[in-house]
Amino acid sequence: MAGNSFGELFRITTFGESHGKAIGVIVDGCPSNIEIDEAFIQSELDKRRPGQSKITTQRKESDTAQILSGVFEGKTTGTPISIVIPNEDQRSKDYSHIADKYRPSHADYTYQMKYGIRDYRGGGRSSARETAARVAAGAIAKLFLKKQGIEIFAHVSGAGQIETPNVDSSDLQALLQIREDNIVRCADPATANEMIDFIDQIRKNGDTVGGRISTIIRGVPAGLGEPVFDRLHAELGKAMLSINAVHGFEYGSGFDGSRLKGSEHNDIFTQENGKIVTRTNFSGGIQGGISNGMDITFRVAFKPVATIMRDQSTLNQEGEETTISGKGRHDPCVVPRAVIIVEAMAALVIADQLLKQKAYSNI
């Protein structure tokens, strides 16, 4: 099975299934002498773990990370870092009713066609449970980026038809506190309350809903990214679109920018304290596929979770019409838990790009 690794110099490979014994990740290429704060890694996993609120799946997993290699006396050694996260609350019987049925909008049919076999227990490898391994690896990338003065902040900016007004992003730590004070992880308290009530009602109706996550990466130096095919925004887009349920990615002004004239959209260069900056940031911190030193901004759109607690018509493996009933424990809206996954993937991209640039500068 190809496609389980991400990155080039800062490279990760994840493994495991939703209802197997464990999931995990191998991080290869992390520089040596990076202080590893295991409490921080666990706190990142806690933000993604299931069962944390009434608007998330009630599967009970502690998502306790076990570092098996690559760290000695609290610092990275430069060798592969392996992390295992045991699965503690498997309920494979919740999925016995779909052993020969294809769930609408899931990967059941496509996995069967590609491999000739599928793990129907929660989707197996296609389950979003795999993203816990990414979060663990992303936490290590964040620790590396912190030494470079780079911050990453994401929050839920939309759920269904509800949109968050523009928030003051001058103090990312203040926004982080606001985000973590509500279960939907929105940086605007009033909108957060509206979203929570809305998602909870969706849950009670046995349905699901999609949402949006907005992200800022601050402190990235100018010069990261590779022309022509490996542009920085292309790498970020690939990273985000690899996350379960993601259906859209836009950076900077995104699709809204297509409605503007060039005279309205161009980012004019100026100087602040001897540093070249732009007056506006419609480019989202990336021009020509390369970072320009401004904040990198992007938005990710998530579809509604495919499993709904309602009967739906479908086909079985014999091609016969049948009915499928939603069972098990699922999120009514994935974005509150996906915030930290988006941050993790962004961290992995920037860490990889930073190592590439450092390698070139040493040639």
C-alpha positions as a LaTeX table, in Angstrom:
\begin{tabular}{lrrr}
\hline
Residue & $x$ (\AA) & $y$ (\AA) & $z$ (\AA) \\
\hline
Met1 & 0.00 & 0.00 & 0.00 \\
Ala2 & 1.72 & 3.14 & $-1.22$ \\
Gly3 & 1.02 & 6.70 & $-0.12$ \\
Asn4 & 1.67 & 6.35 & 3.61 \\
Ser5 & 4.60 & 8.78 & 3.79 \\
Phe6 & 4.68 & 12.57 & 3.64 \\
Gly7 & 7.55 & 15.04 & 3.28 \\
Glu8 & 11.06 & 14.75 & 1.87 \\
Leu9 & 13.69 & 15.85 & 4.42 \\
Phe10 & 11.33 & 16.02 & 7.42 \\
Arg11 & 9.47 & 12.83 & 6.51 \\
Ile12 & 6.76 & 10.91 & 8.30 \\
Thr13 & 5.22 & 7.48 & 7.72 \\
Thr14 & 2.03 & 6.53 & 9.57 \\
Phe15 & 0.67 & 3.05 & 10.19 \\
Gly16 & $-2.25$ & 1.24 & 11.81 \\
Glu17 & $-6.02$ & 0.93 & 11.51 \\
Ser18 & $-9.00$ & 2.34 & 13.38 \\
His19 & $-9.76$ & $-0.89$ & 15.24 \\
Gly20 & $-6.36$ & $-2.57$ & 15.18 \\
Lys21 & $-4.08$ & $-2.82$ & 18.20 \\
Ala22 & $-2.48$ & 0.58 & 17.67 \\
Ile23 & $-1.71$ & 3.39 & 15.28 \\
Gly24 & 1.62 & 5.14 & 15.02 \\
Val25 & 4.16 & 7.19 & 13.11 \\
Ile26 & 7.84 & 7.20 & 12.25 \\
Val27 & 9.44 & 10.64 & 11.95 \\
Asp28 & 12.64 & 10.55 & 9.92 \\
Gly29 & 14.84 & 13.58 & 9.32 \\
Cys30 & 14.10 & 15.55 & 12.46 \\
Pro31 & 17.26 & 17.47 & 13.41 \\
Ser32 & 19.15 & 16.40 & 16.53 \\
Asn33 & 19.17 & 18.24 & 19.87 \\
Ile34 & 15.55 & 19.38 & 19.66 \\
Glu35 & 14.10 & 19.34 & 23.17 \\
Ile36 & 11.11 & 17.00 & 23.23 \\
Asp37 & 8.36 & 18.10 & 25.57 \\
Glu38 & 6.24 & 14.96 & 25.96 \\
Ala39 & 3.59 & 16.89 & 27.89 \\
Phe40 & 3.22 & 19.21 & 24.90 \\
Ile41 & 2.87 & 16.29 & 22.49 \\
Gln42 & 0.18 & 14.80 & 24.72 \\
Ser43 & $-1.64$ & 18.13 & 24.99 \\
Glu44 & $-1.76$ & 18.30 & 21.19 \\
Leu45 & $-3.20$ & 14.78 & 21.02 \\
Asp46 & $-5.75$ & 15.69 & 23.69 \\
Lys47 & $-7.14$ & 18.38 & 21.39 \\
Arg48 & $-7.81$ & 15.77 & 18.69 \\
Arg49 & $-8.87$ & 12.82 & 20.83 \\
Pro50 & $-12.46$ & 11.56 & 20.74 \\
Gly51 & $-14.96$ & 11.87 & 23.58 \\
Gln52 & $-13.94$ & 15.38 & 24.62 \\
Ser53 & $-17.34$ & 17.09 & 24.36 \\
Lys54 & $-21.01$ & 16.62 & 23.50 \\
Ile55 & $-20.39$ & 17.63 & 19.88 \\
Thr56 & $-17.69$ & 15.01 & 19.19 \\
Thr57 & $-17.71$ & 11.23 & 18.86 \\
Gln58 & $-18.08$ & 9.47 & 22.21 \\
Arg59 & $-15.40$ & 6.87 & 21.51 \\
Lys60 & $-13.20$ & 6.81 & 24.63 \\
Glu61 & $-9.51$ & 6.92 & 23.76 \\
Ser62 & $-6.79$ & 8.48 & 25.90 \\
Asp63 & $-4.53$ & 8.68 & 22.81 \\
Thr64 & $-1.49$ & 8.21 & 25.02 \\
Ala65 & 1.68 & 8.58 & 22.94 \\
Gln66 & 4.55 & 6.20 & 23.59 \\
Ile67 & 7.91 & 7.32 & 22.17 \\
Leu68 & 9.93 & 4.20 & 21.36 \\
Ser69 & 13.04 & 5.61 & 19.69 \\
Gly70 & 14.88 & 8.67 & 18.49 \\
Val71 & 14.84 & 10.57 & 21.81 \\
Phe72 & 17.54 & 10.37 & 24.48 \\
Glu73 & 17.65 & 12.37 & 27.71 \\
Gly74 & 14.82 & 14.55 & 26.47 \\
Lys75 & 16.38 & 15.50 & 23.12 \\
Thr76 & 16.17 & 14.17 & 19.59 \\
Thr77 & 19.19 & 12.18 & 18.46 \\
Gly78 & 18.74 & 12.69 & 14.72 \\
Thr79 & 17.68 & 9.06 & 14.27 \\
Pro80 & 14.12 & 7.95 & 13.37 \\
Ile81 & 11.55 & 8.82 & 16.02 \\
Ser82 & 8.87 & 6.15 & 16.42 \\
Ile83 & 5.63 & 6.84 & 18.29 \\
Val84 & 2.87 & 4.35 & 19.05 \\
Ile85 & $-0.67$ & 5.22 & 20.18 \\
Pro86 & $-2.60$ & 2.16 & 21.43 \\
Asn87 & $-6.26$ & 1.75 & 20.48 \\
Glu88 & $-8.09$ & 1.24 & 23.77 \\
Asp89 & $-11.80$ & 1.37 & 22.89 \\
Gln90 & $-12.33$ & $-0.74$ & 19.79 \\
Arg91 & $-15.88$ & $-1.89$ & 19.15 \\
Ser92 & $-15.54$ & $-3.87$ & 15.96 \\
Lys93 & $-19.02$ & $-5.34$ & 16.44 \\
Asp94 & $-20.44$ & $-1.86$ & 15.74 \\
Tyr95 & $-19.47$ & $-2.44$ & 12.12 \\
Ser96 & $-20.47$ & $-6.08$ & 11.56 \\
His97 & $-23.67$ & $-4.92$ & 9.87 \\
Ile98 & $-21.66$ & $-3.31$ & 7.05 \\
Ala99 & $-19.26$ & $-6.17$ & 6.38 \\
Asp100 & $-20.77$ & $-6.66$ & 2.91 \\
Lys101 & $-22.36$ & $-3.23$ & 2.39 \\
Tyr102 & $-20.97$ & $-0.01$ & 0.96 \\
Arg103 & $-21.59$ & 3.06 & 3.11 \\
Pro104 & $-22.56$ & 6.13 & 1.06 \\
Ser105 & $-19.67$ & 8.62 & 0.57 \\
His106 & $-17.21$ & 6.38 & 2.46 \\
Ala107 & $-14.11$ & 4.63 & 1.11 \\
Asp108 & $-15.67$ & 1.14 & 1.40 \\
Tyr109 & $-16.30$ & 0.67 & $-2.32$ \\
Thr110 & $-13.10$ & 2.32 & $-3.54$ \\
Tyr111 & $-10.87$ & 0.32 & $-1.17$ \\
Gln112 & $-12.60$ & $-2.90$ & $-2.26$ \\
Met113 & $-12.02$ & $-2.04$ & $-5.92$ \\
Lys114 & $-8.38$ & $-1.06$ & $-5.39$ \\
Tyr115 & $-7.20$ & $-3.84$ & $-3.06$ \\
Gly116 & $-9.77$ & $-6.61$ & $-3.45$ \\
Ile117 & $-10.19$ & $-6.60$ & 0.32 \\
Arg118 & $-11.15$ & $-4.04$ & 2.96 \\
Asp119 & $-11.14$ & $-3.65$ & 6.72 \\
Tyr120 & $-14.75$ & $-2.74$ & 7.43 \\
Arg121 & $-14.10$ & $-2.03$ & 11.13 \\
Gly122 & $-14.56$ & 1.72 & 11.16 \\
Gly123 & $-13.02$ & 1.97 & 7.71 \\
Gly124 & $-9.69$ & 0.49 & 8.78 \\
Arg125 & $-6.86$ & 2.50 & 7.28 \\
Ser126 & $-9.25$ & 5.04 & 5.72 \\
Ser127 & $-10.54$ & 6.07 & 9.14 \\
Ala128 & $-9.77$ & 9.54 & 10.49 \\
Arg129 & $-8.27$ & 7.77 & 13.51 \\
Glu130 & $-5.04$ & 7.68 & 11.48 \\
Thr131 & $-4.74$ & 11.45 & 11.93 \\
Ala132 & $-3.77$ & 11.05 & 15.59 \\
Ala133 & $-0.40$ & 9.81 & 14.34 \\
Arg134 & $-0.07$ & 12.96 & 12.22 \\
Val135 & $-0.81$ & 15.13 & 15.25 \\
Ala136 & 1.96 & 13.44 & 17.22 \\
Ala137 & 4.43 & 14.00 & 14.39 \\
Gly138 & 3.16 & 17.55 & 13.91 \\
Ala139 & 3.82 & 18.28 & 17.58 \\
Ile140 & 7.48 & 17.39 & 17.05 \\
Ala141 & 7.56 & 19.63 & 13.97 \\
Lys142 & 6.07 & 22.46 & 16.06 \\
Leu143 & 8.80 & 22.05 & 18.67 \\
Phe144 & 11.37 & 22.37 & 15.89 \\
Leu145 & 9.62 & 25.42 & 14.38 \\
Lys146 & 9.33 & 27.10 & 17.77 \\
Lys147 & 13.12 & 27.33 & 17.86 \\
Gln148 & 12.90 & 29.21 & 14.55 \\
Gly149 & 10.32 & 31.67 & 15.90 \\
Ile150 & 7.47 & 30.25 & 13.77 \\
Glu151 & 3.90 & 30.09 & 15.13 \\
Ile152 & 0.87 & 28.27 & 13.69 \\
Phe153 & $-2.70$ & 29.05 & 14.68 \\
Ala154 & $-5.92$ & 27.56 & 13.30 \\
His155 & $-9.53$ & 27.92 & 14.39 \\
Val156 & $-13.02$ & 27.02 & 13.24 \\
Ser157 & $-14.24$ & 29.91 & 11.10 \\
Gly158 & $-17.40$ & 28.31 & 9.77 \\
Ala159 & $-19.97$ & 25.59 & 10.46 \\
Gly160 & $-22.81$ & 25.02 & 8.04 \\
Gln161 & $-24.05$ & 28.49 & 7.07 \\
Ile162 & $-22.52$ & 30.14 & 10.17 \\
Glu163 & $-19.44$ & 32.28 & 9.49 \\
Thr164 & $-17.06$ & 33.88 & 11.97 \\
Pro165 & $-16.42$ & 37.61 & 11.50 \\
Asn166 & $-12.82$ & 38.67 & 10.93 \\
Val167 & $-10.87$ & 38.40 & 14.19 \\
Asp168 & $-7.93$ & 40.52 & 15.29 \\
Ser169 & $-4.92$ & 38.28 & 14.66 \\
Ser170 & $-2.26$ & 40.56 & 16.12 \\
Asp171 & $-1.91$ & 38.36 & 19.23 \\
Leu172 & $-2.07$ & 34.66 & 18.34 \\
Gln173 & $-1.58$ & 33.56 & 21.94 \\
Ala174 & $-4.66$ & 35.55 & 22.99 \\
Leu175 & $-6.65$ & 33.93 & 20.17 \\
Leu176 & $-5.42$ & 30.52 & 21.26 \\
Gln177 & $-6.82$ & 31.12 & 24.75 \\
Ile178 & $-10.19$ & 32.16 & 23.33 \\
Arg179 & $-10.22$ & 29.12 & 21.04 \\
Glu180 & $-9.48$ & 26.66 & 23.82 \\
Asp181 & $-12.16$ & 28.17 & 26.05 \\
Asn182 & $-14.95$ & 26.77 & 23.86 \\
Ile183 & $-15.61$ & 23.22 & 22.64 \\
Val184 & $-16.02$ & 24.18 & 18.97 \\
Arg185 & $-12.56$ & 25.84 & 18.86 \\
Cys186 & $-13.71$ & 29.12 & 17.34 \\
Ala187 & $-11.76$ & 32.33 & 18.02 \\
Asp188 & $-14.92$ & 34.43 & 18.33 \\
Pro189 & $-16.89$ & 33.65 & 21.53 \\
Ala190 & $-20.30$ & 34.80 & 20.27 \\
Thr191 & $-20.03$ & 32.79 & 17.06 \\
Ala192 & $-18.71$ & 29.83 & 19.03 \\
Asn193 & $-21.88$ & 29.66 & 21.12 \\
Glu194 & $-24.02$ & 29.84 & 17.99 \\
Met195 & $-22.01$ & 27.04 & 16.37 \\
Ile196 & $-22.22$ & 24.80 & 19.44 \\
Asp197 & $-26.01$ & 25.06 & 19.60 \\
Phe198 & $-26.28$ & 24.46 & 15.86 \\
Ile199 & $-23.99$ & 21.39 & 15.80 \\
Asp200 & $-25.67$ & 19.91 & 18.87 \\
Gln201 & $-29.07$ & 20.20 & 17.18 \\
Ile202 & $-27.64$ & 18.54 & 14.06 \\
Arg203 & $-26.42$ & 15.69 & 16.29 \\
Lys204 & $-29.83$ & 15.27 & 17.92 \\
Asn205 & $-31.39$ & 15.07 & 14.45 \\
Gly206 & $-29.11$ & 12.17 & 13.56 \\
Asp207 & $-27.39$ & 14.21 & 10.87 \\
Thr208 & $-24.00$ & 15.82 & 10.23 \\
Val209 & $-22.70$ & 19.13 & 8.85 \\
Gly210 & $-19.49$ & 20.47 & 7.33 \\
Gly211 & $-17.37$ & 23.46 & 8.26 \\
Arg212 & $-14.30$ & 25.60 & 7.60 \\
Ile213 & $-10.96$ & 26.08 & 9.38 \\
Ser214 & $-8.82$ & 29.20 & 8.93 \\
Thr215 & $-5.07$ & 29.16 & 9.59 \\
Ile216 & $-2.25$ & 31.67 & 10.10 \\
Ile217 & 1.44 & 30.76 & 9.99 \\
Arg218 & 3.56 & 33.59 & 11.39 \\
Gly219 & 7.32 & 34.05 & 11.39 \\
Val220 & 8.08 & 32.14 & 8.18 \\
Pro221 & 11.12 & 33.70 & 6.46 \\
Ala222 & 10.97 & 34.77 & 2.84 \\
Gly223 & 12.31 & 32.22 & 0.38 \\
Leu224 & 10.59 & 28.93 & 1.27 \\
Gly225 & 9.04 & 26.95 & $-1.56$ \\
Glu226 & 10.15 & 25.38 & $-4.83$ \\
Pro227 & 9.17 & 26.48 & $-8.31$ \\
Val228 & 7.51 & 25.24 & $-10.45$ \\
Phe229 & 5.60 & 22.12 & $-9.46$ \\
Asp230 & 6.48 & 22.15 & $-5.75$ \\
Arg231 & 5.19 & 25.62 & $-4.92$ \\
Leu232 & 4.66 & 26.26 & $-1.23$ \\
His233 & 0.90 & 26.68 & $-1.59$ \\
Ala234 & 0.77 & 23.45 & $-3.63$ \\
Glu235 & 2.53 & 21.59 & $-0.83$ \\
Leu236 & 0.15 & 23.07 & 1.75 \\
Gly237 & $-2.79$ & 22.21 & $-0.46$ \\
Lys238 & $-1.65$ & 18.60 & $-0.80$ \\
Ala239 & $-1.17$ & 18.36 & 2.96 \\
Met240 & $-4.65$ & 19.68 & 3.71 \\
Leu241 & $-6.39$ & 17.66 & 1.01 \\
Ser242 & $-4.81$ & 14.50 & 2.45 \\
Ile243 & $-6.87$ & 14.99 & 5.64 \\
Asn244 & $-10.08$ & 12.97 & 5.87 \\
Ala245 & $-13.23$ & 14.84 & 4.76 \\
Val246 & $-11.36$ & 17.84 & 3.30 \\
His247 & $-13.01$ & 19.00 & 0.07 \\
Gly248 & $-11.43$ & 22.39 & $-0.46$ \\
Phe249 & $-8.31$ & 24.51 & 0.06 \\
Glu250 & $-7.72$ & 28.21 & $-0.64$ \\
Tyr251 & $-4.89$ & 30.53 & 0.37 \\
Gly252 & $-4.71$ & 34.28 & 0.69 \\
Ser253 & $-7.76$ & 35.90 & $-0.90$ \\
Gly254 & $-8.76$ & 32.51 & $-2.31$ \\
Phe255 & $-11.86$ & 32.36 & $-4.49$ \\
Asp256 & $-12.95$ & 35.81 & $-3.31$ \\
Gly257 & $-9.86$ & 37.25 & $-4.98$ \\
Ser258 & $-11.18$ & 36.17 & $-8.38$ \\
Arg259 & $-13.91$ & 38.81 & $-8.00$ \\
Leu260 & $-11.41$ & 41.69 & $-7.67$ \\
Lys261 & $-9.49$ & 43.82 & $-10.17$ \\
Gly262 & $-5.71$ & 43.75 & $-10.26$ \\
Ser263 & $-5.60$ & 47.31 & $-8.95$ \\
Glu264 & $-7.57$ & 46.13 & $-5.91$ \\
His265 & $-5.76$ & 42.85 & $-5.38$ \\
Asn266 & $-2.06$ & 43.71 & $-5.82$ \\
Asp267 & $-0.02$ & 43.71 & $-2.59$ \\
Ile268 & 2.07 & 46.89 & $-2.64$ \\
Phe269 & 5.59 & 46.63 & $-1.20$ \\
Thr270 & 6.73 & 48.99 & 1.53 \\
Gln271 & 9.19 & 49.03 & 4.44 \\
Glu272 & 8.60 & 48.71 & 8.17 \\
Asn273 & 11.55 & 49.01 & 10.54 \\
Gly274 & 13.94 & 48.30 & 7.71 \\
Lys275 & 12.07 & 45.15 & 6.60 \\
Ile276 & 10.31 & 44.72 & 3.26 \\
Val277 & 6.62 & 43.97 & 3.79 \\
Thr278 & 3.37 & 44.41 & 1.85 \\
Arg279 & 0.58 & 46.81 & 2.74 \\
Thr280 & $-2.06$ & 44.13 & 2.17 \\
Asn281 & $-1.79$ & 40.35 & 2.13 \\
Phe282 & $-4.12$ & 39.09 & $-0.57$ \\
Ser283 & $-1.24$ & 36.80 & $-1.63$ \\
Gly284 & $-1.49$ & 34.95 & 1.68 \\
Gly285 & 2.24 & 35.25 & 2.30 \\
Ile286 & 3.14 & 33.35 & $-0.88$ \\
Gln287 & 4.12 & 34.80 & $-4.27$ \\
Gly288 & 5.36 & 32.74 & $-7.19$ \\
Gly289 & 5.03 & 29.70 & $-4.94$ \\
Ile290 & 7.62 & 31.09 & $-2.51$ \\
Ser291 & 7.06 & 32.65 & 0.92 \\
Asn292 & 7.49 & 36.43 & 1.05 \\
Gly293 & 7.81 & 36.82 & 4.82 \\
Met294 & 4.23 & 37.92 & 5.47 \\
Asp295 & 1.75 & 35.78 & 7.40 \\
Ile296 & 0.81 & 32.65 & 5.45 \\
Thr297 & $-2.97$ & 32.37 & 5.51 \\
Phe298 & $-5.23$ & 29.65 & 4.16 \\
Arg299 & $-8.65$ & 28.10 & 4.65 \\
Val300 & $-9.74$ & 24.47 & 4.55 \\
Ala301 & $-13.27$ & 23.22 & 3.84 \\
Phe302 & $-14.56$ & 19.98 & 5.37 \\
Lys303 & $-17.56$ & 18.07 & 4.05 \\
Pro304 & $-20.26$ & 16.71 & 6.36 \\
Val305 & $-19.25$ & 13.46 & 8.08 \\
Ala306 & $-20.48$ & 10.60 & 5.87 \\
Thr307 & $-21.92$ & 8.44 & 8.66 \\
Ile308 & $-25.36$ & 9.67 & 9.69 \\
Met309 & $-27.71$ & 8.10 & 12.23 \\
Arg310 & $-30.42$ & 7.52 & 9.64 \\
Asp311 & $-31.36$ & 4.71 & 7.30 \\
Gln312 & $-29.98$ & 5.07 & 3.77 \\
Ser313 & $-30.29$ & 3.00 & 0.63 \\
Thr314 & $-27.10$ & 1.43 & $-0.75$ \\
Leu315 & $-25.70$ & $-1.65$ & $-2.47$ \\
Asn316 & $-23.95$ & $-4.70$ & $-1.05$ \\
Gln317 & $-20.91$ & $-6.43$ & $-2.54$ \\
Glu318 & $-23.18$ & $-8.49$ & $-4.78$ \\
Gly319 & $-24.62$ & $-5.33$ & $-6.28$ \\
Glu320 & $-27.99$ & $-5.87$ & $-4.60$ \\
Glu321 & $-30.04$ & $-3.00$ & $-3.25$ \\
Thr322 & $-30.20$ & $-2.88$ & 0.52 \\
Thr323 & $-30.58$ & $-0.50$ & 3.46 \\
Ile324 & $-27.83$ & 0.61 & 5.79 \\
Ser325 & $-28.29$ & 2.03 & 9.28 \\
Gly326 & $-25.84$ & 4.39 & 10.97 \\
Lys327 & $-24.33$ & 2.86 & 14.10 \\
Gly328 & $-21.24$ & 3.38 & 16.21 \\
Arg329 & $-19.76$ & 6.63 & 17.51 \\
His330 & $-19.22$ & 9.48 & 15.07 \\
Asp331 & $-18.75$ & 13.24 & 14.97 \\
Pro332 & $-21.74$ & 15.36 & 13.92 \\
Cys333 & $-19.18$ & 17.92 & 12.67 \\
Val334 & $-15.50$ & 17.13 & 12.28 \\
Val335 & $-13.99$ & 20.64 & 12.44 \\
Pro336 & $-13.62$ & 21.07 & 16.24 \\
Arg337 & $-11.21$ & 18.12 & 16.35 \\
Ala338 & $-9.70$ & 18.82 & 12.93 \\
Val339 & $-8.21$ & 22.18 & 13.98 \\
Ile340 & $-5.17$ & 20.50 & 15.50 \\
Ile341 & $-4.80$ & 18.17 & 12.49 \\
Val342 & $-4.65$ & 21.18 & 10.16 \\
Glu343 & $-2.01$ & 22.77 & 12.38 \\
Ala344 & $-0.01$ & 19.52 & 12.45 \\
Met345 & 0.04 & 19.15 & 8.67 \\
Ala346 & 0.98 & 22.82 & 8.25 \\
Ala347 & 3.87 & 22.34 & 10.70 \\
Leu348 & 5.11 & 19.30 & 8.79 \\
Val349 & 5.12 & 21.23 & 5.50 \\
Ile350 & 6.97 & 24.24 & 6.92 \\
Ala351 & 9.50 & 22.07 & 8.78 \\
Asp352 & 10.25 & 20.19 & 5.56 \\
Gln353 & 10.58 & 23.39 & 3.53 \\
Leu354 & 12.80 & 25.01 & 6.16 \\
Leu355 & 15.21 & 22.05 & 6.10 \\
Lys356 & 15.31 & 22.20 & 2.29 \\
Gln357 & 16.19 & 25.88 & 2.35 \\
Lys358 & 18.88 & 25.35 & 4.96 \\
Ala359 & 20.34 & 22.54 & 2.84 \\
Tyr360 & 20.51 & 24.80 & $-0.22$ \\
Ser361 & 22.12 & 27.65 & 1.71 \\
Asn362 & 24.90 & 25.30 & 2.85 \\
Ile363 & 25.80 & 24.14 & $-0.67$ \\
\hline
\end{tabular}
